Amino acid sequence: MKKRMISMFVALVMVCGMLTTLPQTGYAAQTGLQPGTPEQESMLAQPLEDIDGAIHDAIKDNVMPGAVVLVARNGNIVKWDAYGYALRYADDDFTEIDDPVKMQEDTIFDMASISKLFTAISVMQLWDQDYFGLDDPVSDYLPEYDTKEKRDITIQQLLTHTSGEKAGPSKELYEMDGDREELLEYVMEEPLENEPGEAYVYSDINYITLGVLVERLSGEREDAYVQTHILEPLALSDTMYNPPENLKPRIAATEFQPWTDRGMVWGSVHDEKAWALDGVAGHAGVFSSAEDLATFSQMLLNKGSYQGKSIFSKEAFDLMNTNWNEAFPGQNHGLGWDLNQDWYMDILAEEDTLGHTGYTGTSIVVSPKLNTIAILLTNRVHPTRDTVSTNGIRKEVAAKTGSSIYSWNAESLQALVESLQDKGAFSDENTARSLDVHLAAVKRFEETEQTEKVLKHLDGLQNLLEHQRNEGLISDDAYDSLVDGAAYLMGKWRD
């Protein structure tokens, strides 16, 4: 339904011409995401269309039973598609049900660890209101941390996974007696794995604790706080903790869990720790749709505002988009967000590219440099978590999204060469310079619309790249990105 509405409004948007007469980011900040086309945003359609085949192949290979992809640039949604099934199996033996539920563009997914982003923004909203400083000890606000071992842990260390906490609790919370408050106390009293600030360990305990911080300072349970201060201002009607029963037909099923006596988990949080905490925890529990997550992401691109409403300050955004983990190379992390992680962001990865993944098969990439959002939502744990990793398809969706931008013309490919050079993808400056010179020639022939010479020089570029790879002058990933980019640009000129 929503996708058909987008198609109906595309023509109206083009006639009005509003998106070409106003600054794109400012326009999106005031009006919200709009329907668009790749061409409007200087993007090639073919790479985005090729995402379809990649997703279908992944479904065929049992990576996941279904998916939704949404790509937006400059405040315009240029791709929004659903694939496969939201509910397909009855058990972890892959027994197919009689009436599988098809995935829809507005299917609601268990976000898993993408929930941490809602916690992080809640924390930064409270920081905006001067409730605390990022370098303040957590023990100033949570007496459970006022111990010899944990007294010096700061709020910033919890946000960046450098607190010394373990990845998760020692015991399964759902097997323990006690109410939510007692279980939260148990989690916060867990012994540390490292000294504070000495190591990076991705930890659910960090964000469970941050959720408690939000609750203690605001006086509201986290779901109520998020609803009032994030979801309602952004009008995220498909985003929530503990979805009501009437929404179950729209929700993607997750895992068959006989060990929790829940059978097929469908409409209830997948994460066992969050489930034990009544479905509301700082590390997991949020359900959302691709459209809502795109709105959330656009708010980030707008540095904290959307449709004239401020969610948090630009200063808070800048702190969230700063790498606090320079002491731990490769573990770039802002306050809540991954930064510059090419293992799933591919060529969208830059120093300021934000993102996060979720265990259920969700991922989000937000590129301020390209003003682009790439969202992949899957139910890869349906019917079991013991399946093929989704990291390959996450990376491919980001790669195709990046190719649609960088393959627009020779100048865009030059920008890709520059980005890859900054990442150390070439053995020396001469390797990158030779590619740049070659693309400069392509650019001149594009300007004079000499199709044969454009194609000839792009073919030559591919031969040059082959030589550079054979000589060990270029990384395999950079080679793949540039060869694909040249092929897509050649396709544009052949058409």
FENLIN-V714514 format. One line per field, one symbol per residue. psi: psi as a letter, one per 30 degrees, with the letter a starting at -180 (. if undefined). A space follows every 50 residues. Layout:
psi->???
This chain:
psi->eeeeeeeefeeeeeeegefffkkeeeeeeeflklkaleeeghkkeeeeef eeeeeeeeeeggelfllkkkkkkhgkjfkjlkkbkekflflgghjkleik jkklegkkljfbffefeeeeeeefeeeeghfllfgkkefffjffgileef efkleeeefghgffllelleljefflllaeeeeeeeefgkllelkkfflk jkkeeefeeeeeeeeeefgkleeeeeeefeeeefhifgkllikleffeff kklckjiffggfbjjjflkekeeeefhggjlfflfkklleeeeeeeeeee fghglkhfkkelleeeeeefgkjfhffikfhkkaiekkkhjffffbffkl egkllllkffgllkkjjeeghkkjkjklhfgjgkfiakkfeeeeeeeeee eeefefgeleeeeeeeeeeeefghflfleeeeeeeeeefeeeeeeeeghi eeeeeeeeeeeeeeeeeeeeggfkleeeeeeeeeeeeeeeeefe.
